Amino acid sequence: MKNLYLIASIMLALLLIGSCKYAPTEPPKGEIRSLTQTEKQLVSSADKFGLKLFQKVNELEQNKNLFISPLSVSLALGMTLNGANTSTYDSMRNTLELPDIPQGQINEAYKSLIDLLTGIDPKVNFKIANSIFYQNTYTFENDFIEVNKKYFDALVRGLNFNDPATVNIINQWVKDNTNGKIEKIVESIENDIVMFLINALYFKGTWKYEFEKNKTRDDWFIQPNGTRSTCKMMVQESGFSYFANEDFQAIDLPYGDGAFSMTIFLPKQNRDVNSFIASITESNWNNWLSSFTIQNVKLYLPKFKLEYEIQMKDVLTALGMGIAFDPGNADFTKLYRGPGRAYISKVKHKTFVDVYEEGTEAAAVTSVEIGFISVREDIVMRCDRPFVFVIREKNSNSILFIGKIIKP
């Protein structure tokens, strides 16, 4: 189903998941601790990065369904950031919109937010998993490995990247940590790849107010070019958090106890969805979320299922971290020190979403591939010990003279 409107809406919902913000619907049950100042800064940064990322991806995919997880991308790059140094570090941190605080505090905020997100609603299954798989013939910086173990709870495993079984091992980890919704992220391992830093997310939430299956009906969906396609339209009338202005209608659909929700933005009929996406700023976003009120709404929402995949190199380069992909200039000396230079070769992102009467199931995987380029060392030859020398004719390869010097 070519449902760009709703896919854009789901993306915005995932931003809520990634930042722990949601429109004012019924509050979740139980006590939820307040965020620290550093966590609030990180949440604000996640919002800024996520909105910019979505807009850049949409510029490339104007006529396609799209579905990304800024949280997954942020976590994978957050692990990688611990290996970056000098201008590479600065460009990555600026792209991620991270606050100007010590790296240790950034890691602590990531850790506490992971703990908060995965434990906030017992009725929603939300899992975050991180891993680092590396070529076992290389030795990487111990601090980099230990920091990612401690703050991102990353599984770290050395493997033989020349063994075809390694691809299966990595993909099995991806499949296990997305409940089988994303089966693989690695097709093959190129010769210059020495590390994969991978984040996996899995979300399964039951609507707080489910749609009745017997009310789902065949209906039409109007695509941006005016073409009509058939869909299965779910219907529900109830009190929801709702907001509308001259550009769009918006509704908030809670899951479980209400800690997670899907917020849908539907541009008015005379408004273009891509123009709406381009209008999303942090200020607009926060103003919109603060404007929801409880209203009685009859909602028509199509069922849909989508798989999406994108290479993030061009998008992240456009957002300012191109140096990290530059083999000649990237500085990942906090990840690897030795002959040669490490750099980001690829950032691959895959997602899955299924929206149906009972709720929503979604998954995302982001893989940061670290490449390695050999650096030619200056050749030094000091003839300060016995040596052999030859005088020869090059065309015939005839040796004319041959000798040895023991003492010049």
Contacts in CASP RR format, 6 or more apart in sequence:
PFRMAT RR
TARGET T0000
AUTHOR 0000-0000-0000
METHOD contacts of the structure
MODEL  1
MKNLYLIASIMLALLLIGSCKYAPTEPPKGEIRSLTQTEKQLVSSADKFG
LKLFQKVNELEQNKNLFISPLSVSLALGMTLNGANTSTYDSMRNTLELPD
IPQGQINEAYKSLIDLLTGIDPKVNFKIANSIFYQNTYTFENDFIEVNKK
YFDALVRGLNFNDPATVNIINQWVKDNTNGKIEKIVESIENDIVMFLINA
LYFKGTWKYEFEKNKTRDDWFIQPNGTRSTCKMMVQESGFSYFANEDFQA
IDLPYGDGAFSMTIFLPKQNRDVNSFIASITESNWNNWLSSFTIQNVKLY
LPKFKLEYEIQMKDVLTALGMGIAFDPGNADFTKLYRGPGRAYISKVKHK
TFVDVYEEGTEAAAVTSVEIGFISVREDIVMRCDRPFVFVIREKNSNSIL
FIGKIIKP
1 221 0 8 1.000
1 229 0 8 1.000
1 231 0 8 1.000
1 302 0 8 1.000
1 304 0 8 1.000
2 65 0 8 1.000
2 221 0 8 1.000
2 223 0 8 1.000
2 229 0 8 1.000
3 65 0 8 1.000
3 221 0 8 1.000
3 231 0 8 1.000
3 302 0 8 1.000
3 304 0 8 1.000
4 63 0 8 1.000
4 64 0 8 1.000
4 65 0 8 1.000
4 66 0 8 1.000
4 223 0 8 1.000
4 224 0 8 1.000
4 273 0 8 1.000
5 266 0 8 1.000
5 267 0 8 1.000
5 273 0 8 1.000
6 264 0 8 1.000
6 301 0 8 1.000
6 302 0 8 1.000
6 304 0 8 1.000
6 355 0 8 1.000
7 65 0 8 1.000
7 66 0 8 1.000
7 67 0 8 1.000
7 304 0 8 1.000
7 306 0 8 1.000
8 58 0 8 1.000
8 66 0 8 1.000
8 265 0 8 1.000
8 273 0 8 1.000
8 276 0 8 1.000
8 277 0 8 1.000
9 262 0 8 1.000
9 263 0 8 1.000
9 264 0 8 1.000
9 265 0 8 1.000
9 266 0 8 1.000
10 67 0 8 1.000
10 262 0 8 1.000
10 264 0 8 1.000
10 353 0 8 1.000
10 355 0 8 1.000
10 362 0 8 1.000
11 54 0 8 1.000
11 66 0 8 1.000
11 67 0 8 1.000
11 68 0 8 1.000
12 54 0 8 1.000
12 263 0 8 1.000
12 264 0 8 1.000
12 265 0 8 1.000
12 280 0 8 1.000
13 261 0 8 1.000
13 262 0 8 1.000
13 263 0 8 1.000
13 264 0 8 1.000
14 68 0 8 1.000
14 69 0 8 1.000
14 70 0 8 1.000
14 71 0 8 1.000
14 362 0 8 1.000
15 46 0 8 1.000
15 47 0 8 1.000
15 50 0 8 1.000
15 51 0 8 1.000
15 54 0 8 1.000
15 70 0 8 1.000
16 22 0 8 1.000
16 23 0 8 1.000
16 260 0 8 1.000
16 261 0 8 1.000
16 263 0 8 1.000
17 71 0 8 1.000
17 117 0 8 1.000
17 126 0 8 1.000
17 203 0 8 1.000
17 260 0 8 1.000
18 46 0 8 1.000
18 70 0 8 1.000
18 71 0 8 1.000
18 117 0 8 1.000
19 43 0 8 1.000
19 44 0 8 1.000
19 46 0 8 1.000
19 47 0 8 1.000
20 35 0 8 1.000
20 43 0 8 1.000
20 113 0 8 1.000
20 116 0 8 1.000
20 117 0 8 1.000
20 120 0 8 1.000
21 43 0 8 1.000
21 47 0 8 1.000
21 289 0 8 1.000
22 252 0 8 1.000
22 254 0 8 1.000
22 258 0 8 1.000
22 259 0 8 1.000
22 260 0 8 1.000
22 261 0 8 1.000
22 263 0 8 1.000
22 289 0 8 1.000
23 241 0 8 1.000
23 243 0 8 1.000
23 250 0 8 1.000
23 252 0 8 1.000
23 261 0 8 1.000
23 263 0 8 1.000
23 289 0 8 1.000
23 292 0 8 1.000
24 241 0 8 1.000
24 252 0 8 1.000
24 290 0 8 1.000
24 292 0 8 1.000
24 293 0 8 1.000
25 240 0 8 1.000
25 241 0 8 1.000
25 252 0 8 1.000
25 254 0 8 1.000
25 258 0 8 1.000
25 261 0 8 1.000
25 292 0 8 1.000
25 294 0 8 1.000
26 208 0 8 1.000
26 254 0 8 1.000
26 258 0 8 1.000
27 258 0 8 1.000
28 120 0 8 1.000
28 121 0 8 1.000
28 257 0 8 1.000
28 258 0 8 1.000
28 259 0 8 1.000
29 257 0 8 1.000
30 257 0 8 1.000
32 116 0 8 1.000
32 120 0 8 1.000
32 259 0 8 1.000
33 116 0 8 1.000
35 43 0 8 1.000
35 116 0 8 1.000
36 109 0 8 1.000
36 112 0 8 1.000
38 99 0 8 1.000
38 101 0 8 1.000
38 105 0 8 1.000
38 106 0 8 1.000
38 108 0 8 1.000
38 109 0 8 1.000
39 109 0 8 1.000
39 112 0 8 1.000
39 113 0 8 1.000
39 116 0 8 1.000
41 99 0 8 1.000
41 101 0 8 1.000
41 109 0 8 1.000
42 98 0 8 1.000
42 99 0 8 1.000
42 106 0 8 1.000
42 109 0 8 1.000
42 110 0 8 1.000
42 113 0 8 1.000
43 113 0 8 1.000
44 97 0 8 1.000
44 99 0 8 1.000
44 282 0 8 1.000
45 96 0 8 1.000
45 97 0 8 1.000
45 98 0 8 1.000
45 99 0 8 1.000
46 70 0 8 1.000
46 71 0 8 1.000
46 74 0 8 1.000
46 97 0 8 1.000
47 282 0 8 1.000
47 285 0 8 1.000
48 97 0 8 1.000
48 282 0 8 1.000
49 70 0 8 1.000
49 74 0 8 1.000
49 95 0 8 1.000
49 96 0 8 1.000
49 97 0 8 1.000
50 70 0 8 1.000
50 73 0 8 1.000
50 74 0 8 1.000
51 280 0 8 1.000
51 281 0 8 1.000
51 282 0 8 1.000
51 285 0 8 1.000
52 97 0 8 1.000
52 319 0 8 1.000
53 68 0 8 1.000
53 70 0 8 1.000
53 73 0 8 1.000
53 315 0 8 1.000
53 319 0 8 1.000
54 68 0 8 1.000
54 70 0 8 1.000
54 277 0 8 1.000
54 280 0 8 1.000
55 277 0 8 1.000
55 278 0 8 1.000
55 280 0 8 1.000
56 315 0 8 1.000
56 318 0 8 1.000
56 319 0 8 1.000
57 66 0 8 1.000
57 68 0 8 1.000
57 310 0 8 1.000
57 315 0 8 1.000
58 66 0 8 1.000
58 274 0 8 1.000
58 277 0 8 1.000
58 278 0 8 1.000
60 310 0 8 1.000
60 314 0 8 1.000
60 315 0 8 1.000
61 310 0 8 1.000
62 274 0 8 1.000
63 224 0 8 1.000
65 306 0 8 1.000
65 308 0 8 1.000
66 308 0 8 1.000
66 310 0 8 1.000
67 306 0 8 1.000
67 308 0 8 1.000
67 351 0 8 1.000
67 353 0 8 1.000
68 308 0 8 1.000
68 310 0 8 1.000
68 349 0 8 1.000
68 351 0 8 1.000
68 364 0 8 1.000
69 201 0 8 1.000
69 349 0 8 1.000
69 351 0 8 1.000
69 362 0 8 1.000
69 364 0 8 1.000
69 366 0 8 1.000
71 201 0 8 1.000
71 364 0 8 1.000
72 199 0 8 1.000
72 200 0 8 1.000
72 201 0 8 1.000
72 349 0 8 1.000
72 364 0 8 1.000
72 365 0 8 1.000
72 366 0 8 1.000
73 199 0 8 1.000
73 312 0 8 1.000
73 347 0 8 1.000
73 349 0 8 1.000
73 366 0 8 1.000
74 96 0 8 1.000
75 110 0 8 1.000
75 114 0 8 1.000
75 128 0 8 1.000
75 130 0 8 1.000
75 152 0 8 1.000
75 199 0 8 1.000
75 366 0 8 1.000
76 130 0 8 1.000
76 197 0 8 1.000
76 198 0 8 1.000
76 199 0 8 1.000
76 347 0 8 1.000
76 366 0 8 1.000
76 367 0 8 1.000
76 368 0 8 1.000
77 92 0 8 1.000
77 95 0 8 1.000
77 96 0 8 1.000
77 316 0 8 1.000
77 347 0 8 1.000
77 366 0 8 1.000
77 368 0 8 1.000
78 96 0 8 1.000
78 106 0 8 1.000
78 110 0 8 1.000
78 152 0 8 1.000
79 130 0 8 1.000
79 132 0 8 1.000
79 148 0 8 1.000
79 152 0 8 1.000
79 154 0 8 1.000
79 197 0 8 1.000
79 199 0 8 1.000
79 368 0 8 1.000
80 92 0 8 1.000
80 197 0 8 1.000
80 324 0 8 1.000
80 335 0 8 1.000
80 344 0 8 1.000
80 368 0 8 1.000
80 370 0 8 1.000
81 89 0 8 1.000
81 92 0 8 1.000
81 93 0 8 1.000
81 96 0 8 1.000
81 98 0 8 1.000
81 103 0 8 1.000
81 106 0 8 1.000
82 103 0 8 1.000
82 107 0 8 1.000
82 144 0 8 1.000
82 147 0 8 1.000
82 148 0 8 1.000
82 334 0 8 1.000
82 335 0 8 1.000
83 89 0 8 1.000
83 141 0 8 1.000
83 144 0 8 1.000
83 332 0 8 1.000
83 333 0 8 1.000
83 334 0 8 1.000
83 335 0 8 1.000
84 92 0 8 1.000
84 324 0 8 1.000
84 331 0 8 1.000
84 332 0 8 1.000
84 334 0 8 1.000
84 335 0 8 1.000
85 331 0 8 1.000
85 332 0 8 1.000
85 333 0 8 1.000
85 334 0 8 1.000
86 331 0 8 1.000
87 323 0 8 1.000
87 329 0 8 1.000
87 331 0 8 1.000
88 323 0 8 1.000
88 324 0 8 1.000
88 329 0 8 1.000
88 330 0 8 1.000
88 331 0 8 1.000
88 332 0 8 1.000
89 331 0 8 1.000
89 334 0 8 1.000
91 320 0 8 1.000
91 321 0 8 1.000
91 322 0 8 1.000
91 323 0 8 1.000
91 324 0 8 1.000
92 321 0 8 1.000
92 324 0 8 1.000
94 320 0 8 1.000
94 321 0 8 1.000
95 316 0 8 1.000
95 319 0 8 1.000
95 320 0 8 1.000
95 321 0 8 1.000
98 106 0 8 1.000
99 106 0 8 1.000
107 147 0 8 1.000
107 150 0 8 1.000
107 151 0 8 1.000
107 152 0 8 1.000
108 151 0 8 1.000
110 151 0 8 1.000
110 152 0 8 1.000
111 150 0 8 1.000
111 151 0 8 1.000
111 152 0 8 1.000
111 153 0 8 1.000
114 128 0 8 1.000
114 152 0 8 1.000
114 153 0 8 1.000
117 126 0 8 1.000
117 128 0 8 1.000
118 126 0 8 1.000
118 127 0 8 1.000
118 128 0 8 1.000
119 126 0 8 1.000
120 126 0 8 1.000
120 259 0 8 1.000
120 260 0 8 1.000
121 255 0 8 1.000
121 256 0 8 1.000
121 257 0 8 1.000
121 258 0 8 1.000
121 259 0 8 1.000
121 260 0 8 1.000
122 257 0 8 1.000
123 205 0 8 1.000
123 206 0 8 1.000
123 255 0 8 1.000
123 256 0 8 1.000
123 257 0 8 1.000
124 203 0 8 1.000
124 204 0 8 1.000
124 205 0 8 1.000
124 206 0 8 1.000
124 255 0 8 1.000
124 256 0 8 1.000
124 257 0 8 1.000
124 259 0 8 1.000
124 260 0 8 1.000
125 202 0 8 1.000
125 203 0 8 1.000
125 204 0 8 1.000
125 205 0 8 1.000
126 201 0 8 1.000
126 202 0 8 1.000
126 203 0 8 1.000
126 204 0 8 1.000
126 260 0 8 1.000
127 177 0 8 1.000
127 200 0 8 1.000
127 201 0 8 1.000
127 202 0 8 1.000
127 203 0 8 1.000
128 199 0 8 1.000
128 200 0 8 1.000
128 201 0 8 1.000
129 153 0 8 1.000
129 155 0 8 1.000
129 173 0 8 1.000
129 177 0 8 1.000
129 199 0 8 1.000
129 200 0 8 1.000
129 201 0 8 1.000
130 148 0 8 1.000
130 152 0 8 1.000
130 153 0 8 1.000
130 154 0 8 1.000
130 155 0 8 1.000
130 197 0 8 1.000
130 198 0 8 1.000
130 199 0 8 1.000
130 200 0 8 1.000
131 154 0 8 1.000
131 155 0 8 1.000
131 156 0 8 1.000
131 157 0 8 1.000
131 173 0 8 1.000
131 196 0 8 1.000
131 197 0 8 1.000
131 198 0 8 1.000
131 200 0 8 1.000
132 145 0 8 1.000
132 148 0 8 1.000
132 154 0 8 1.000
132 155 0 8 1.000
132 156 0 8 1.000
132 157 0 8 1.000
132 195 0 8 1.000
132 196 0 8 1.000
132 197 0 8 1.000
132 198 0 8 1.000
133 157 0 8 1.000
133 158 0 8 1.000
133 159 0 8 1.000
133 166 0 8 1.000
133 169 0 8 1.000
133 170 0 8 1.000
133 173 0 8 1.000
133 195 0 8 1.000
133 196 0 8 1.000
133 198 0 8 1.000
134 140 0 8 1.000
134 156 0 8 1.000
134 157 0 8 1.000
134 158 0 8 1.000
134 159 0 8 1.000
134 194 0 8 1.000
134 195 0 8 1.000
134 196 0 8 1.000
135 158 0 8 1.000
135 159 0 8 1.000
135 160 0 8 1.000
135 161 0 8 1.000
135 193 0 8 1.000
135 194 0 8 1.000
135 195 0 8 1.000
136 158 0 8 1.000
136 159 0 8 1.000
136 160 0 8 1.000
137 160 0 8 1.000
138 194 0 8 1.000
138 336 0 8 1.000
138 372 0 8 1.000
140 195 0 8 1.000
140 335 0 8 1.000
140 336 0 8 1.000
141 334 0 8 1.000
141 335 0 8 1.000
141 336 0 8 1.000
141 337 0 8 1.000
143 334 0 8 1.000
144 334 0 8 1.000
144 335 0 8 1.000
145 156 0 8 1.000
148 154 0 8 1.000
148 156 0 8 1.000
148 197 0 8 1.000
149 156 0 8 1.000
154 197 0 8 1.000
155 173 0 8 1.000
157 169 0 8 1.000
159 166 0 8 1.000
159 169 0 8 1.000
159 170 0 8 1.000
160 166 0 8 1.000
161 189 0 8 1.000
161 193 0 8 1.000
161 194 0 8 1.000
166 189 0 8 1.000
167 184 0 8 1.000
167 186 0 8 1.000
167 187 0 8 1.000
167 188 0 8 1.000
167 189 0 8 1.000
170 185 0 8 1.000
170 186 0 8 1.000
170 196 0 8 1.000
170 198 0 8 1.000
171 183 0 8 1.000
171 184 0 8 1.000
171 185 0 8 1.000
171 186 0 8 1.000
173 198 0 8 1.000
173 200 0 8 1.000
174 182 0 8 1.000
174 183 0 8 1.000
174 184 0 8 1.000
174 185 0 8 1.000
174 198 0 8 1.000
174 200 0 8 1.000
174 365 0 8 1.000
175 182 0 8 1.000
175 183 0 8 1.000
175 184 0 8 1.000
177 200 0 8 1.000
177 202 0 8 1.000
178 200 0 8 1.000
178 201 0 8 1.000
178 202 0 8 1.000
178 352 0 8 1.000
178 363 0 8 1.000
178 364 0 8 1.000
178 365 0 8 1.000
179 202 0 8 1.000
179 204 0 8 1.000
179 363 0 8 1.000
180 363 0 8 1.000
181 202 0 8 1.000
181 352 0 8 1.000
181 361 0 8 1.000
181 362 0 8 1.000
181 363 0 8 1.000
182 200 0 8 1.000
182 350 0 8 1.000
182 351 0 8 1.000
182 352 0 8 1.000
182 363 0 8 1.000
182 364 0 8 1.000
182 365 0 8 1.000
185 198 0 8 1.000
185 348 0 8 1.000
185 350 0 8 1.000
185 365 0 8 1.000
185 367 0 8 1.000
186 196 0 8 1.000
186 367 0 8 1.000
190 345 0 8 1.000
192 345 0 8 1.000
192 371 0 8 1.000
192 372 0 8 1.000
192 373 0 8 1.000
193 345 0 8 1.000
193 369 0 8 1.000
193 370 0 8 1.000
193 371 0 8 1.000
193 372 0 8 1.000
194 336 0 8 1.000
194 342 0 8 1.000
194 370 0 8 1.000
194 371 0 8 1.000
194 372 0 8 1.000
195 335 0 8 1.000
195 342 0 8 1.000
195 369 0 8 1.000
195 370 0 8 1.000
195 371 0 8 1.000
196 367 0 8 1.000
196 368 0 8 1.000
196 369 0 8 1.000
196 370 0 8 1.000
197 367 0 8 1.000
197 368 0 8 1.000
197 370 0 8 1.000
198 365 0 8 1.000
198 366 0 8 1.000
198 367 0 8 1.000
198 368 0 8 1.000
199 364 0 8 1.000
199 365 0 8 1.000
199 366 0 8 1.000
200 363 0 8 1.000
200 364 0 8 1.000
200 365 0 8 1.000
201 362 0 8 1.000
201 363 0 8 1.000
201 364 0 8 1.000
201 365 0 8 1.000
202 362 0 8 1.000
202 363 0 8 1.000
203 260 0 8 1.000
203 360 0 8 1.000
203 361 0 8 1.000
203 362 0 8 1.000
203 363 0 8 1.000
204 360 0 8 1.000
204 361 0 8 1.000
204 362 0 8 1.000
205 255 0 8 1.000
205 256 0 8 1.000
205 260 0 8 1.000
205 359 0 8 1.000
205 360 0 8 1.000
205 361 0 8 1.000
206 255 0 8 1.000
206 256 0 8 1.000
206 358 0 8 1.000
206 359 0 8 1.000
207 253 0 8 1.000
207 254 0 8 1.000
207 255 0 8 1.000
207 256 0 8 1.000
207 358 0 8 1.000
207 359 0 8 1.000
207 360 0 8 1.000
208 253 0 8 1.000
208 254 0 8 1.000
208 255 0 8 1.000
208 256 0 8 1.000
208 257 0 8 1.000
208 258 0 8 1.000
209 236 0 8 1.000
209 238 0 8 1.000
209 253 0 8 1.000
209 254 0 8 1.000
210 357 0 8 1.000
210 358 0 8 1.000
210 359 0 8 1.000
211 234 0 8 1.000
211 235 0 8 1.000
211 236 0 8 1.000
211 301 0 8 1.000
211 357 0 8 1.000
211 358 0 8 1.000
212 235 0 8 1.000
212 236 0 8 1.000
212 357 0 8 1.000
213 357 0 8 1.000
215 234 0 8 1.000
215 235 0 8 1.000
215 236 0 8 1.000
216 232 0 8 1.000
216 233 0 8 1.000
216 234 0 8 1.000
216 235 0 8 1.000
216 303 0 8 1.000
216 357 0 8 1.000
217 232 0 8 1.000
217 233 0 8 1.000
217 235 0 8 1.000
218 230 0 8 1.000
218 231 0 8 1.000
218 232 0 8 1.000
218 233 0 8 1.000
219 230 0 8 1.000
219 231 0 8 1.000
219 232 0 8 1.000
219 233 0 8 1.000
219 300 0 8 1.000
219 302 0 8 1.000
220 228 0 8 1.000
220 229 0 8 1.000
220 230 0 8 1.000
220 231 0 8 1.000
221 228 0 8 1.000
221 229 0 8 1.000
221 230 0 8 1.000
221 231 0 8 1.000
221 302 0 8 1.000
222 228 0 8 1.000
223 229 0 8 1.000
224 272 0 8 1.000
224 273 0 8 1.000
231 302 0 8 1.000
231 303 0 8 1.000
231 304 0 8 1.000
232 302 0 8 1.000
232 303 0 8 1.000
233 300 0 8 1.000
233 301 0 8 1.000
233 302 0 8 1.000
233 303 0 8 1.000
234 299 0 8 1.000
234 300 0 8 1.000
234 301 0 8 1.000
234 302 0 8 1.000
234 303 0 8 1.000
234 356 0 8 1.000
234 357 0 8 1.000
235 298 0 8 1.000
235 299 0 8 1.000
235 300 0 8 1.000
235 301 0 8 1.000
236 298 0 8 1.000
236 299 0 8 1.000
236 301 0 8 1.000
237 296 0 8 1.000
237 297 0 8 1.000
237 298 0 8 1.000
237 299 0 8 1.000
238 296 0 8 1.000
238 297 0 8 1.000
238 299 0 8 1.000
239 294 0 8 1.000
239 295 0 8 1.000
239 296 0 8 1.000
239 297 0 8 1.000
240 251 0 8 1.000
240 252 0 8 1.000
240 253 0 8 1.000
240 294 0 8 1.000
240 295 0 8 1.000
240 297 0 8 1.000
240 299 0 8 1.000
241 251 0 8 1.000
241 252 0 8 1.000
241 292 0 8 1.000
241 293 0 8 1.000
241 294 0 8 1.000
241 295 0 8 1.000
242 249 0 8 1.000
242 250 0 8 1.000
242 251 0 8 1.000
242 252 0 8 1.000
242 292 0 8 1.000
242 293 0 8 1.000
242 294 0 8 1.000
242 295 0 8 1.000
242 297 0 8 1.000
243 249 0 8 1.000
243 250 0 8 1.000
243 251 0 8 1.000
243 288 0 8 1.000
243 291 0 8 1.000
243 292 0 8 1.000
243 293 0 8 1.000
244 250 0 8 1.000
246 268 0 8 1.000
247 267 0 8 1.000
247 268 0 8 1.000
247 271 0 8 1.000
247 276 0 8 1.000
247 279 0 8 1.000
248 265 0 8 1.000
248 266 0 8 1.000
248 267 0 8 1.000
248 268 0 8 1.000
248 271 0 8 1.000
248 276 0 8 1.000
249 265 0 8 1.000
249 266 0 8 1.000
249 268 0 8 1.000
250 263 0 8 1.000
250 264 0 8 1.000
250 265 0 8 1.000
250 266 0 8 1.000
250 288 0 8 1.000
250 292 0 8 1.000
251 263 0 8 1.000
251 264 0 8 1.000
251 297 0 8 1.000
251 299 0 8 1.000
252 261 0 8 1.000
252 262 0 8 1.000
252 263 0 8 1.000
252 264 0 8 1.000
252 292 0 8 1.000
253 261 0 8 1.000
253 262 0 8 1.000
253 263 0 8 1.000
253 264 0 8 1.000
253 299 0 8 1.000
254 260 0 8 1.000
254 261 0 8 1.000
255 261 0 8 1.000
255 262 0 8 1.000
255 359 0 8 1.000
255 360 0 8 1.000
262 355 0 8 1.000
262 360 0 8 1.000
263 289 0 8 1.000
264 301 0 8 1.000
265 276 0 8 1.000
265 288 0 8 1.000
267 273 0 8 1.000
267 275 0 8 1.000
267 276 0 8 1.000
301 355 0 8 1.000
303 355 0 8 1.000
303 356 0 8 1.000
303 357 0 8 1.000
304 353 0 8 1.000
304 354 0 8 1.000
304 355 0 8 1.000
305 353 0 8 1.000
305 354 0 8 1.000
305 355 0 8 1.000
306 351 0 8 1.000
306 352 0 8 1.000
306 353 0 8 1.000
306 354 0 8 1.000
307 350 0 8 1.000
307 351 0 8 1.000
307 352 0 8 1.000
308 350 0 8 1.000
308 351 0 8 1.000
308 352 0 8 1.000
309 348 0 8 1.000
309 349 0 8 1.000
309 350 0 8 1.000
309 351 0 8 1.000
310 348 0 8 1.000
310 349 0 8 1.000
311 346 0 8 1.000
311 347 0 8 1.000
311 348 0 8 1.000
311 349 0 8 1.000
312 347 0 8 1.000
312 348 0 8 1.000
312 349 0 8 1.000
312 366 0 8 1.000
313 325 0 8 1.000
313 344 0 8 1.000
313 346 0 8 1.000
313 347 0 8 1.000
316 322 0 8 1.000
316 324 0 8 1.000
316 325 0 8 1.000
316 347 0 8 1.000
317 325 0 8 1.000
323 329 0 8 1.000
323 330 0 8 1.000
324 330 0 8 1.000
324 332 0 8 1.000
324 343 0 8 1.000
324 344 0 8 1.000
325 343 0 8 1.000
325 344 0 8 1.000
325 345 0 8 1.000
326 343 0 8 1.000
327 341 0 8 1.000
327 343 0 8 1.000
327 371 0 8 1.000
327 373 0 8 1.000
328 341 0 8 1.000
328 343 0 8 1.000
328 373 0 8 1.000
330 341 0 8 1.000
330 342 0 8 1.000
330 343 0 8 1.000
330 344 0 8 1.000
332 341 0 8 1.000
332 342 0 8 1.000
332 343 0 8 1.000
332 370 0 8 1.000
335 342 0 8 1.000
335 370 0 8 1.000
336 342 0 8 1.000
336 372 0 8 1.000
339 374 0 8 1.000
339 375 0 8 1.000
339 377 0 8 1.000
340 372 0 8 1.000
340 373 0 8 1.000
340 374 0 8 1.000
340 375 0 8 1.000
341 372 0 8 1.000
341 373 0 8 1.000
341 375 0 8 1.000
342 370 0 8 1.000
342 371 0 8 1.000
342 372 0 8 1.000
343 370 0 8 1.000
343 371 0 8 1.000
343 372 0 8 1.000
343 373 0 8 1.000
344 368 0 8 1.000
344 369 0 8 1.000
344 370 0 8 1.000
344 371 0 8 1.000
345 369 0 8 1.000
345 370 0 8 1.000
345 371 0 8 1.000
346 367 0 8 1.000
346 368 0 8 1.000
346 369 0 8 1.000
347 366 0 8 1.000
347 367 0 8 1.000
347 368 0 8 1.000
347 369 0 8 1.000
348 365 0 8 1.000
348 366 0 8 1.000
348 367 0 8 1.000
348 369 0 8 1.000
349 364 0 8 1.000
349 365 0 8 1.000
349 366 0 8 1.000
349 367 0 8 1.000
350 364 0 8 1.000
350 365 0 8 1.000
351 362 0 8 1.000
351 363 0 8 1.000
351 364 0 8 1.000
351 365 0 8 1.000
352 361 0 8 1.000
352 362 0 8 1.000
352 363 0 8 1.000
352 364 0 8 1.000
353 360 0 8 1.000
353 361 0 8 1.000
353 362 0 8 1.000
353 363 0 8 1.000
354 360 0 8 1.000
354 361 0 8 1.000
354 362 0 8 1.000
386 404 0 8 1.000
386 405 0 8 1.000
386 406 0 8 1.000
387 404 0 8 1.000
387 405 0 8 1.000
388 402 0 8 1.000
388 403 0 8 1.000
388 404 0 8 1.000
388 405 0 8 1.000
389 402 0 8 1.000
389 403 0 8 1.000
389 404 0 8 1.000
389 405 0 8 1.000
390 399 0 8 1.000
390 401 0 8 1.000
390 402 0 8 1.000
390 403 0 8 1.000
391 399 0 8 1.000
391 400 0 8 1.000
391 401 0 8 1.000
391 402 0 8 1.000
392 398 0 8 1.000
392 399 0 8 1.000
392 400 0 8 1.000
392 401 0 8 1.000
393 400 0 8 1.000
END
